[in-house]
Amino acid sequence: ATTAPRIPSTRLALHHFDSSYSLHLGELWPSVRAALLCEQKYGALLNNFSDLDHVTRELELLNATDFVSKALQKAQQSQQEAAAREAVRGSQEGCVQGSTAIQAETMTQTETSPLFRAAISPKIKCYTFPRGDITRFYPARPDTLGLLGYYLMDAASVLPVLALDVQQDDLVLDLCAAPGGKTLALLQTGLCVRHLAANDESISRTKRLNQILHNYVPKEVRETVSVTSYDGRDWEDMEGGTFHKVLVDVPCTTDRHSAMEEDNNIFHKRRTKERQMLPMLQLQLLMAGILATKPGGEVVYSTCSLSPLQNECVVERAVEIAETQFNISVHIEDLSHFRMLFQDTFSFFSGCRLGELVLPHLTANFGPMYFCKLCRM
């Protein structure tokens, strides 16, 4: 008897995506699908430990710009313009007292606006090419100290790190850290000086993480990073209620990889059970992240999937379990200001119920990247 030819994993992935994401994304799905099947766009995460002036000049000569500082400058400019318009309106009303009151009210409105309240670390710099520009970055070269000047990654992967908003002397846990791009971004803040724990269950992946740290970070800073290979689901048993900030970037269907690459594809027939169990694993990891956080601490959950079952549904279930089983109240933060700040660089999905979702788009082919911020009360 002849055996049926094996269906490629990429085709199985696309079939699954077509049936589920066409419902979730509606008329947006055809364009998102096309972008998933095209070459991914990268950003260059600037390494603050390297020869910054030289690297910055090189990147700017390529017509690349730092999307973080560009967004912050735009936000500041729009706030100043809004304040100026209100000041003019107040002066036209002719009453000095009234004008003063209006200006005071304007400043209050400005200060409480989402853009003003956005706490974004200006030390994290990630250079990208303009929308529609498909120029590739060349590989980074070592400086005189042997450190590489930038790290190439999906620029949308920087957003969960920005959302975590690390502060001076925070104890930080990166629960699923490998291959290391987000860990490196956390170190760029210069604020993880007390302790950064970078964990990943896979020993081979933590070897890659250690190599990245060696290539980008000086020895004295590397010594503040604790790299471990524990099962992240057990973290609460080891260091529960310890950290100010926790990043939980979970294993997922890695939609772009699944649609394009046969190697290590989670849609392979042999990995069906593993794929079906992903939402449970993600939930367990997020719960471990919440339990590892101090009261008042914050968790950012992220995936590189478009799936609401791996995104919003996991967050909702974790909040429910934290309340019912652990008597922990968890507040989901509003991240809509990220959509406003970074809409010039990324395409966001407006229909995301919780958190934010970056959609791949042919003119801005980053993502997918889902991220949601939770605060342990």
C-alpha angles and dihedrals in degrees: 000000000000119000120231113254113260113257110231114252090232090058091049089050093051091047089053092046093048092054097045107028094046086064095042099044099027114188091003093066099081092056093042089049091051091051092049088056094050130076113291119242119233137206128211111234104210115234107225090195092064133072093297101184094053095045093046092052091050093051094046091050086059088057092250119142134198103253093199098057091038090057093046092050091049091050092049091049093050091050092051091049091049091050091048092050091051091047090053091048090051094050091049090058086065101221115112092201091048090046091052091049092049092048091050090049090048092052090049091050091046094049092050095044115112093246094052092047093050107118102204122165108237088199091072106082124180121178121212136173118247122274110285093018108118096184113143125227114238117234115281118256127219119255126222090286091051095251121135116240100223143004120229113225142137100289090220088066088071092064097075089052091050089048091053088063099202114211132203112294095003116157103231132196124195097193099187098026108158136134083030112230095119092043088054090048090052090054091052090069089069087217102100089082097128099050142329117190112201113189135176127165093221112084092199090053093048087054087058090047091053090050091053091050089050092050096047111023131064117241096251091056094042088058090064090058119085109203114197139169103215128139099264091217089069096051095105089061090058107035109003119171092009110113134074093203131023128187114202107188097171133203108263142160089287088217098201094049091044092053094048113027132059093193114095091352114170090211091068109123091243090059098050095111092046090052093048090052094051097099090052092049090047091050092050091050093048090049089051088051092051092048091048090058125091117238104277090026125124137232128198115201118198143173136174092228134102092213116119087202088064095037125034095012092056091049093049093049092048092052090050094049092046089056100041102036104028103024089234119143113216122192120205110221124225109244097176089118087069089061091052095043098048104029091112090062105032139036110233128199108239092199096066108126096199127019123348134292126204111211123208110247129182092238094042105026100185127125153334089220125159121188134172130179123218130186121207105222 
